[in-house]
């Protein structure tokens, strides 16, 4: 039936009745649609009794109603429902919007969370698998919107995290949901570990320092480091593409991937300081993107290091790049090896070749997406240091270098500028204490 637009109330007064939609999207697109085709789907209103100004409350169709107002309509086709409860009105709006395709993904997951919450308020809550049939479960929510249980569970968890910590919305911006979900999961991990630290459930080691390597290295005593092992951000454009698109799910933080221009500055500032803190002859092992080989050798040699031109190779047997139909995708990593001049330290356990066969850690046991195998790092330490000497990692990541040093009776020092990586590494280093 046709109703006067001026008689429709849009209720934003209370949590359980206020309109869900906050972003009207491209209203001009809806205006053009109404102009060309008219109103294809009526809005839904609920009869409102006892109100002197309005006859109806909007239940569904706010975007259509807004576009009609833009066009100066005074009447609109509406389906009238009688005596909807606040929860029924809210559920009607949420169900309609969840099935729509023009919502932002943030709005969609929040709508799903609210729908699940309202159904539990109406029917009572029940955990999946519990005895009895009374109460609402997340399986019921998934069934009601025609989506898989796994997807609905993930989306509701994401919405709950964003509701509890709205400051995370600034960090995810307009990123795709898959990428944003990884960022939120990592941030929530940081929050949980930070709380554990505050409750003193986790004790921080002073040897892992939260901060930028090029700044924190200035606090290290000269000629006190006997080996430098590190895995800096590769700053390779192809990996940055993976970061932006989330194509492999392996790189979910910019601090792990790095910017080419920024890393150039970092090396220029870091290398002179590394020469200062390392003892003569101290070995270094640096994982690097092969595109950086010539530039790294140049800056190392400029700062008093001797570099072996042929890198060590770690075949990890898994890819780190976007699939390329015109080329083979590398499944190995290269390691720049050398020493601070003069060359006076021998390898304690020389190997017959530079191919380092150590299996990569499975995703289930890694605490960092780019974590290197503990045994591989131990091999470097045992080859280049003796008991009691100091190993440093300027880009600590998972903290695996410090953990390996600790287990081998060496002192480990590490820097990590990403707070989430820092807290996760703290836990990893202390495992087994």
RODO-2510 file (C-alpha; in nm, 4 decimals, decimal comma):
residues 433
     n   res          X          Y          Z
     1     x     0,0000     0,0000     0,0000
     2     x     0,1039     0,3642    -0,0454
     3     x     0,1952     0,5502     0,2740
     4     x     0,3072     0,9064     0,3393
     5     x     0,6804     0,9306     0,3855
     6     x     0,6289     1,1988     0,6486
     7     x     0,4338     0,9470     0,8585
     8     x     0,7302     0,7052     0,8834
     9     x     0,9577     0,7241     1,1853
    10     x     1,3223     0,6100     1,1652
    11     x     1,3944     0,5006     1,5203
    12     x     1,7507     0,5647     1,6437
    13     x     1,6673     0,6037     2,0097
    14     x     1,7695     0,2741     2,1722
    15     x     2,0293     0,0040     2,1184
    16     x     1,7767    -0,2662     2,0325
    17     x     1,5690    -0,0502     1,7945
    18     x     1,8082     0,1977     1,6343
    19     x     1,8832     0,1552     1,2661
    20     x     2,1795    -0,0653     1,1878
    21     x     2,2932     0,0865     0,8576
    22     x     2,5403     0,3745     0,8977
    23     x     2,6795     0,3912     0,5435
    24     x     2,4145     0,4579     0,2787
    25     x     2,6588     0,3686     0,0035
    26     x     2,6071     0,5281    -0,3381
    27     x     2,2715     0,7014    -0,2848
    28     x     2,2937     0,8562    -0,6325
    29     x     2,2941     0,5054    -0,7776
    30     x     1,9736     0,4252    -0,5878
    31     x     1,8208     0,7597    -0,6954
    32     x     1,8918     0,6766    -1,0592
    33     x     1,7408     0,3314    -1,0132
    34     x     1,4200     0,4752    -0,8670
    35     x     1,4040     0,7323    -1,1473
    36     x     1,4457     0,4710    -1,4212
    37     x     1,2642     0,1681    -1,2818
    38     x     1,0608     0,2959    -0,9892
    39     x     1,0498     0,1172    -0,6539
    40     x     1,0937    -0,2503    -0,7362
    41     x     1,0827    -0,3743    -0,3743
    42     x     0,8544    -0,2010    -0,1193
    43     x     0,9955    -0,0867     0,2103
    44     x     0,8663    -0,2549     0,5255
    45     x     0,7025    -0,0548     0,8049
    46     x     0,5412    -0,1406     1,1364
    47     x     0,2264     0,0259     1,2615
    48     x     0,3068     0,2699     1,5393
    49     x     0,0378     0,3298     1,7974
    50     x     0,0173     0,6106     2,0472
    51     x     0,2488     0,8494     1,8605
    52     x     0,1030     1,1891     1,7736
    53     x     0,3453     1,2562     1,4839
    54     x     0,4090     0,9201     1,3150
    55     x     0,1873     0,6316     1,2022
    56     x     0,4647     0,3869     1,1180
    57     x     0,8172     0,2830     1,2160
    58     x     1,0633     0,1834     0,9424
    59     x     1,1556    -0,1845     0,9667
    60     x     1,3518    -0,2336     0,6412
    61     x     1,4465    -0,0241     0,3386
    62     x     1,6225     0,2860     0,4725
    63     x     1,8378     0,3301     0,1629
    64     x     1,5304     0,3184    -0,0633
    65     x     1,3497     0,5624     0,1626
    66     x     1,6476     0,8006     0,1646
    67     x     1,6650     0,7954    -0,2166
    68     x     1,2912     0,8642    -0,2368
    69     x     1,3404     1,1709    -0,0167
    70     x     1,6181     1,2895    -0,2511
    71     x     1,3657     1,2705    -0,5360
    72     x     1,1090     1,4660    -0,3391
    73     x     0,8612     1,1790    -0,3119
    74     x     0,5868     1,2257    -0,0584
    75     x     0,4372     0,8759    -0,0894
    76     x     0,6096     0,5357    -0,1073
    77     x     0,4958     0,1766    -0,1539
    78     x     0,5286    -0,0111     0,1754
    79     x     0,4471    -0,3485     0,3239
    80     x     0,2790    -0,2852     0,6585
    81     x     0,3383    -0,5228     0,9475
    82     x     0,1321    -0,5077     1,2616
    83     x     0,2666    -0,4940     1,6147
    84     x     0,6231    -0,6022     1,5527
    85     x     0,8248    -0,6233     1,8718
    86     x     1,1503    -0,4275     1,8918
    87     x     1,3439    -0,7514     1,8448
    88     x     1,1324    -0,8616     1,5467
    89     x     1,1814    -0,5236     1,3804
    90     x     1,5538    -0,5391     1,4378
    91     x     1,5754    -0,8968     1,3108
    92     x     1,3851    -0,8023     0,9946
    93     x     1,6296    -0,5232     0,9173
    94     x     1,9334    -0,7367     0,9892
    95     x     1,8166    -1,0382     0,7884
    96     x     1,7416    -0,8203     0,4858
    97     x     2,0734    -0,6373     0,5030
    98     x     2,2845    -0,9492     0,5586
    99     x     2,1517    -1,0892     0,2318
   100     x     2,2162    -0,7635     0,0434
   101     x     2,5379    -0,7147    -0,1537
   102     x     2,5763    -0,3357    -0,1198
   103     x     2,6760    -0,3287     0,2466
   104     x     3,0392    -0,2893     0,3433
   105     x     3,1864    -0,6093     0,4846
   106     x     3,2200    -0,4332     0,8228
   107     x     2,8462    -0,3639     0,8231
   108     x     2,7693    -0,7190     0,7156
   109     x     2,9677    -0,8873     0,9937
   110     x     2,8238    -0,6452     1,2506
   111     x     2,4713    -0,7184     1,1241
   112     x     2,5419    -1,0888     1,1631
   113     x     2,6675    -1,0384     1,5184
   114     x     2,3594    -0,8381     1,6125
   115     x     2,1275    -1,0925     1,4551
   116     x     2,2890    -1,3770     1,6501
   117     x     2,2704    -1,1726     1,9705
   118     x     1,9045    -1,0844     1,9205
   119     x     1,8028    -1,4412     1,8413
   120     x     1,9744    -1,5560     2,1603
   121     x     1,7916    -1,2850     2,3536
   122     x     1,4636    -1,4109     2,2076
   123     x     1,5111    -1,7881     2,2304
   124     x     1,7838    -1,8243     2,4889
   125     x     2,1431    -1,9252     2,4189
   126     x     2,2718    -2,2787     2,3769
   127     x     2,6187    -2,4068     2,2937
   128     x     2,6465    -2,6409     1,9924
   129     x     2,6522    -3,0044     2,1022
   130     x     2,4883    -2,9411     2,4390
   131     x     2,2082    -3,1672     2,5601
   132     x     1,8541    -3,0575     2,4764
   133     x     1,7002    -2,8566     2,1964
   134     x     1,6135    -2,5384     2,3844
   135     x     1,7952    -2,2207     2,2917
   136     x     1,9661    -2,0643     1,9911
   137     x     2,3073    -2,1701     1,8585
   138     x     2,5491    -2,0233     1,6078
   139     x     2,4514    -2,3124     1,3803
   140     x     2,0960    -2,1738     1,3829
   141     x     2,2303    -1,8324     1,2821
   142     x     2,4279    -1,9846     0,9957
   143     x     2,1237    -2,1796     0,8794
   144     x     1,8988    -1,8719     0,8944
   145     x     2,1212    -1,6649     0,6633
   146     x     2,2192    -1,9518     0,4331
   147     x     2,5929    -1,9457     0,5092
   148     x     2,8419    -2,2015     0,6343
   149     x     2,9005    -2,2446     1,0067
   150     x     3,2726    -2,1717     0,9678
   151     x     3,2154    -1,8448     0,7816
   152     x     2,9495    -1,7257     1,0255
   153     x     3,1659    -1,8149     1,3265
   154     x     3,4620    -1,6234     1,1829
   155     x     3,2507    -1,3208     1,0918
   156     x     3,0823    -1,2998     1,4313
   157     x     3,4173    -1,3280     1,6092
   158     x     3,5583    -1,0514     1,3878
   159     x     3,2576    -0,8288     1,4611
   160     x     3,2859    -0,8957     1,8357
   161     x     3,6553    -0,8015     1,8309
   162     x     3,5813    -0,4780     1,6424
   163     x     3,2956    -0,3910     1,8764
   164     x     3,5124    -0,4477     2,1837
   165     x     3,8082    -0,2623     2,0323
   166     x     3,6708    -0,0007     1,7866
   167     x     4,0169     0,1573     1,7620
   168     x     4,1115    -0,1358     1,5364
   169     x     3,8841     0,0057     1,2648
   170     x     4,1467     0,2724     1,1966
   171     x     4,4107     0,0054     1,1396
   172     x     4,2130    -0,1948     0,8858
   173     x     4,0773     0,1022     0,6892
   174     x     3,9329    -0,0129     0,3574
   175     x     4,1250    -0,3392     0,3423
   176     x     3,9553    -0,6558     0,2152
   177     x     3,7949    -0,8644     0,4878
   178     x     4,0469    -1,1502     0,4628
   179     x     4,3438    -0,9172     0,5095
   180     x     4,1670    -0,7168     0,7787
   181     x     4,0803    -1,0336     0,9682
   182     x     4,4500    -1,1282     0,9887
   183     x     4,5385    -0,7827     1,1195
   184     x     4,2616    -0,7921     1,3810
   185     x     4,3652    -1,1421     1,4920
   186     x     4,7236    -1,0260     1,5364
   187     x     4,6166    -0,7117     1,7238
   188     x     4,3902    -0,9147     1,9526
   189     x     4,6831    -1,1463     2,0181
   190     x     4,8892    -0,8422     2,1214
   191     x     4,6142    -0,7223     2,3526
   192     x     4,5848    -1,0648     2,5182
   193     x     4,9596    -1,1004     2,5708
   194     x     4,9887    -0,7418     2,6972
   195     x     4,7214    -0,8232     2,9560
   196     x     4,9165    -1,1353     3,0576
   197     x     5,2297    -0,9236     3,0993
   198     x     5,0403    -0,6731     3,3164
   199     x     4,9105    -0,9601     3,5318
   200     x     5,2703    -1,0900     3,5475
   201     x     5,1675    -1,4208     3,3961
   202     x     5,4438    -1,3625     3,1404
   203     x     5,7838    -1,2261     3,2454
   204     x     5,9670    -1,0272     2,9802
   205     x     6,3299    -1,0965     2,9024
   206     x     6,5429    -0,7832     2,8943
   207     x     6,7456    -0,9263     2,6061
   208     x     6,4604    -0,8715     2,3579
   209     x     6,4034    -0,4995     2,3147
   210     x     6,0978    -0,3296     2,1637
   211     x     6,2281    -0,0683     1,9228
   212     x     6,3942     0,0071     1,5897
   213     x     6,7245    -0,1704     1,5292
   214     x     6,8989     0,1350     1,3856
   215     x     6,8199     0,3253     1,7069
   216     x     6,8541     0,0554     1,9744
   217     x     7,1905    -0,0673     1,8434
   218     x     7,3426     0,2588     1,9683
   219     x     7,2947     0,1324     2,3255
   220     x     7,5093    -0,1795     2,2687
   221     x     7,8688    -0,1737     2,3900
   222     x     8,1426    -0,1605     2,1251
   223     x     8,3140    -0,4887     2,0295
   224     x     8,0748    -0,6991     2,2374
   225     x     7,8958    -0,9049     1,9678
   226     x     8,0430    -1,2273     1,8299
   227     x     7,7813    -1,3187     1,5675
   228     x     7,5007    -1,1364     1,3859
   229     x     7,2102    -1,3478     1,2567
   230     x     6,9052    -1,1687     1,1190
   231     x     6,6094    -1,1867     0,8823
   232     x     6,5199    -0,8269     0,7887
   233     x     6,2188    -0,7193     0,5841
   234     x     6,2993    -0,8135     0,2253
   235     x     6,1509    -0,4941     0,0758
   236     x     6,0783    -0,6800    -0,2475
   237     x     5,7846    -0,5400    -0,4502
   238     x     5,6507    -0,8861    -0,5419
   239     x     5,6167    -0,9763    -0,1745
   240     x     5,4534    -0,6411    -0,1042
   241     x     5,1871    -0,7353    -0,3590
   242     x     5,1191    -1,0484    -0,1553
   243     x     5,0950    -0,8295     0,1551
   244     x     4,8373    -0,5989    -0,0026
   245     x     4,6212    -0,8694    -0,1536
   246     x     4,6577    -1,1416     0,1065
   247     x     4,7016    -1,3957    -0,1739
   248     x     4,8996    -1,6519     0,0233
   249     x     4,8089    -1,5585     0,3782
   250     x     5,1765    -1,5620     0,4812
   251     x     5,2495    -1,1912     0,5103
   252     x     5,0012    -0,9963     0,7161
   253     x     5,1983    -0,7010     0,8515
   254     x     5,3893    -0,4274     0,6712
   255     x     5,6693    -0,4468     0,9282
   256     x     5,7407    -0,8036     0,8127
   257     x     5,7667    -0,7076     0,4459
   258     x     5,9132    -0,3574     0,4475
   259     x     5,9407    -0,0693     0,2062
   260     x     6,2343    -0,0529    -0,0343
   261     x     6,3187     0,3139     0,0267
   262     x     6,2822     0,2823     0,4041
   263     x     6,5040    -0,0266     0,4202
   264     x     6,7757     0,1498     0,2200
   265     x     6,7900     0,4162     0,4908
   266     x     6,7844     0,1528     0,7668
   267     x     7,0882    -0,0244     0,6182
   268     x     7,2758     0,3021     0,5784
   269     x     7,2237     0,3791     0,9469
   270     x     7,2562     0,0262     1,0829
   271     x     7,5703    -0,1057     0,9137
   272     x     7,8188     0,1471     1,0655
   273     x     7,6804     0,0676     1,4120
   274     x     7,7040    -0,3066     1,3510
   275     x     8,0711    -0,2658     1,2610
   276     x     8,1200    -0,0829     1,5899
   277     x     7,9552    -0,3452     1,8137
   278     x     8,1010    -0,6587     1,6492
   279     x     8,4383    -0,8032     1,7435
   280     x     8,6974    -0,8335     1,4643
   281     x     8,6286    -1,1413     1,2531
   282     x     8,2700    -1,1844     1,3854
   283     x     8,0477    -1,3666     1,1358
   284     x     7,7137    -1,2413     1,0055
   285     x     7,4240    -1,4285     0,8438
   286     x     7,1537    -1,2196     0,6755
   287     x     6,8495    -1,3651     0,4998
   288     x     6,7736    -1,1425     0,2017
   289     x     6,5789    -1,1051    -0,1201
   290     x     6,8091    -1,1946    -0,4095
   291     x     6,7194    -0,8639    -0,5786
   292     x     6,9128    -0,6872    -0,3023
   293     x     7,2392    -0,8828    -0,3431
   294     x     7,4527    -0,6212    -0,5179
   295     x     7,3255    -0,3331    -0,3073
   296     x     7,3836    -0,5216     0,0178
   297     x     7,7348    -0,6295    -0,0775
   298     x     7,8175    -0,2685    -0,1631
   299     x     7,6924    -0,1249     0,1660
   300     x     7,8506    -0,4047     0,3709
   301     x     8,1916    -0,3617     0,2084
   302     x     8,1682     0,0153     0,2429
   303     x     8,1303    -0,0341     0,6189
   304     x     8,4279    -0,2627     0,6731
   305     x     8,2783    -0,6081     0,6186
   306     x     8,4025    -0,8948     0,4048
   307     x     8,1201    -1,0571     0,2081
   308     x     8,1241    -1,3979     0,0361
   309     x     7,9766    -1,3350    -0,3078
   310     x     7,7990    -1,6701    -0,3313
   311     x     7,5123    -1,6806    -0,0811
   312     x     7,4082    -1,9760     0,1313
   313     x     7,0825    -2,1335     0,0179
   314     x     6,8056    -2,2684     0,2396
   315     x     6,5577    -2,4808     0,0384
   316     x     6,2380    -2,4414     0,2374
   317     x     6,0235    -2,6331    -0,0164
   318     x     5,7353    -2,3861    -0,0007
   319     x     5,6718    -2,0725    -0,2057
   320     x     5,6588    -1,7117    -0,0888
   321     x     5,5596    -1,5371    -0,4104
   322     x     5,2516    -1,4799    -0,6208
   323     x     5,2072    -1,7592    -0,8810
   324     x     5,3538    -1,6586    -1,2171
   325     x     5,2500    -1,8415    -1,5370
   326     x     5,5700    -1,7260    -1,7125
   327     x     5,8319    -1,8307    -1,4587
   328     x     5,9229    -2,0838    -1,1898
   329     x     5,8360    -1,9704    -0,8373
   330     x     6,1282    -1,9882    -0,5899
   331     x     6,0933    -2,2180    -0,2912
   332     x     6,4202    -2,1267    -0,1248
   333     x     6,5787    -1,8375     0,0614
   334     x     6,9259    -1,6912     0,0249
   335     x     7,1557    -1,5945     0,3104
   336     x     7,4376    -1,3426     0,2820
   337     x     7,7395    -1,4636     0,4772
   338     x     8,0556    -1,2816     0,5718
   339     x     8,2439    -1,1241     0,8579
   340     x     8,3732    -0,8014     1,0031
   341     x     8,7265    -0,7475     0,8735
   342     x     8,9750    -0,8949     0,9163
   343     x     8,8815    -1,2525     0,8293
   344     x     9,0236    -1,4335     1,1316
   345     x     8,7462    -1,6627     1,2658
   346     x     8,7125    -2,0117     1,1230
   347     x     8,3897    -2,2102     1,1067
   348     x     8,3731    -2,4478     1,4030
   349     x     8,1835    -2,7165     1,2072
   350     x     8,2465    -2,6609     0,8350
   351     x     7,9901    -2,8005     0,5879
   352     x     8,0706    -2,9638     0,2556
   353     x     7,8344    -2,7350     0,0631
   354     x     7,6247    -2,4165     0,0935
   355     x     7,2895    -2,5945     0,0516
   356     x     7,1315    -2,5992     0,3971
   357     x     6,8731    -2,8776     0,4154
   358     x     6,6509    -2,7998     0,7140
   359     x     6,2747    -2,8560     0,6924
   360     x     6,0581    -2,5461     0,7284
   361     x     5,8398    -2,5270     1,0370
   362     x     5,4724    -2,5998     0,9784
   363     x     5,2257    -2,3103     1,0120
   364     x     5,0785    -2,4826     1,3180
   365     x     5,3950    -2,4411     1,5245
   366     x     5,5239    -2,1080     1,3920
   367     x     5,4641    -1,7996     1,6052
   368     x     5,5583    -1,5726     1,3156
   369     x     5,4718    -1,6092     0,9455
   370     x     5,8377    -1,5820     0,8397
   371     x     5,9923    -1,7873     1,1208
   372     x     6,3077    -1,9835     1,0388
   373     x     6,3749    -2,3365     1,1718
   374     x     6,5372    -2,3455     1,5153
   375     x     6,7889    -2,6094     1,4044
   376     x     6,9033    -2,3962     1,1112
   377     x     6,9761    -2,1006     1,3421
   378     x     7,1491    -2,3302     1,5905
   379     x     7,3774    -2,4520     1,3120
   380     x     7,4837    -2,0910     1,2407
   381     x     7,5478    -2,0229     1,6089
   382     x     7,7467    -2,3421     1,6668
   383     x     7,9543    -2,2765     1,3565
   384     x     8,0408    -1,9158     1,4410
   385     x     8,0555    -1,8849     1,8222
   386     x     8,1604    -2,0681     2,1362
   387     x     7,9846    -2,1105     2,4688
   388     x     7,9239    -1,7775     2,6490
   389     x     7,9631    -1,5495     2,3462
   390     x     7,6974    -1,3011     2,2297
   391     x     7,4646    -1,3393     1,9303
   392     x     7,2540    -1,0473     1,8072
   393     x     6,9428    -1,0340     1,5882
   394     x     6,8495    -0,6838     1,4747
   395     x     6,5135    -0,7891     1,3270
   396     x     6,4085    -1,0491     1,5827
   397     x     6,0606    -1,1405     1,4515
   398     x     5,9706    -1,4684     1,6200
   399     x     6,2722    -1,4515     1,8542
   400     x     6,4066    -1,7804     1,7178
   401     x     6,7684    -1,6527     1,7191
   402     x     6,7465    -1,5582     2,0877
   403     x     6,5821    -1,8903     2,1691
   404     x     6,8558    -2,0833     1,9856
   405     x     7,1277    -1,8792     2,1583
   406     x     6,9721    -1,9418     2,4980
   407     x     6,9502    -2,3183     2,4420
   408     x     7,3146    -2,3289     2,3302
   409     x     7,4524    -2,1320     2,6238
   410     x     7,5122    -1,8077     2,4373
   411     x     7,3756    -1,4658     2,5225
   412     x     7,1147    -1,3422     2,2761
   413     x     7,0233    -0,9793     2,2105
   414     x     6,7361    -0,8846     1,9806
   415     x     6,5398    -0,5848     1,8569
   416     x     6,1835    -0,5927     1,7257
   417     x     5,9813    -0,2826     1,6384
   418     x     5,6433    -0,4537     1,5919
   419     x     5,4605    -0,4853     1,9245
   420     x     5,2699    -0,8009     1,8311
   421     x     5,5872    -0,9742     1,7134
   422     x     5,7633    -0,8571     2,0305
   423     x     5,5120    -1,0106     2,2711
   424     x     5,4787    -1,3343     2,0775
   425     x     5,8582    -1,3676     2,0664
   426     x     5,8758    -1,3135     2,4428
   427     x     5,6486    -1,6135     2,4977
   428     x     5,8335    -1,8252     2,2407
   429     x     6,1767    -1,7561     2,3904
   430     x     6,0577    -1,8568     2,7380
   431     x     5,8876    -2,1800     2,6287
   432     x     6,0329    -2,4698     2,8245
   433     x     6,1572    -2,2572     3,1150
***
